[in-house]
Amino acid sequence: MTDVSLVGNTPFIKLSDKLYAKFEAYNPSGSIKDRMASYILARAIKDGSVRKGTTIVEASSGNTGIAFARLAAKHGYGCIIVMPRNMSSERKQMMTAYGARIIEVGDNAFKDAIKTREELVNNFGTYWSPRQFENPLNIECHAETTAREIAFEVLSIPNRLSALVTGAGTGGTIMGCQSYLSKLWSDAKFLLVQPAESALCHGIQGINDGADFLVDKRLIDEQLVVTTEQAKLRSEALAKDMGLLVGISSGANVLAAERWIEENNPTGVVVTFLCDRGERYLSAQRAMEA
Ligand code: PMP
């Protein structure tokens, strides 16, 4: 059994008149990735691809690694996470605390991390990978859990969805939400947050890992660009002004959504995500001025 009951059903909080956020930091390892990890692992345990003696191997910028490291510890599996060297030290410490082994590749080198993961899985019979960057269950998970929860909350306000705003790492969140919510609200917009800097040097950890992966750009209405500096400042302000200590991608999401609301004055509500806890970025935040 996986602990699906601890995952998801996160708080839906009002940030301003038209802006709401799913507070994904409330998941058991502190990020939205607990959803995908527990969903895919439950399926793999059921179909027998994960069993006693399995080692879970995944390429991750950190949050997926933390989520699987926790699940591996809970169920007694091994866990190896392949990750770019420049991801925050707090994330690496968390994985190690759950007993996972970390293999590092170059700064922001996600493609290398995926290549190393494949080599490991192909060479060791007891290694299994959820393959988050290409697994359709990643999208299915968000359609079945995240999007349904959002639909319930928006209908309960009661209101309608004008737009969903989020950055993409794998793209599982935005594509899963798009597939479910666009059927309920056919004119809702699905807006992708993108770092202004290139994939190789931006600092909005967890999004834009160098390829589109599961994102189908034909289903995205607009891309909203945010600089790393703006994302960090907005996430710092969320902590100071609203008591929400969340990660850098959450700052990017909220800022992009606020700008879009300002420019488009939607009639319904806009939903975004506070993807993870802020503690895991304290070493990466800008030095605060006195
Ligand atoms: N924000 C953060 C902090 C993340 O770690 C991730 C996942 N890497 C995302 C956003 C994007 O989620 P997804 O993989 O579902 O696109």
Boltz pocket constraint, residues with backbone or C-beta under 6 A from the ligand:
constraints:
  - pocket:
      binder: B
      contacts: [[A, 31], [A, 32], [A, 33], [A, 61], [A, 63], [A, 64], [A, 167], [A, 168], [A, 169], [A, 170], [A, 171], [A, 172], [A, 173], [A, 174], [A, 205], [A, 206], [A, 207], [A, 247], [A, 249], [A, 250], [A, 275], [A, 276]]
      max_distance: 6.0
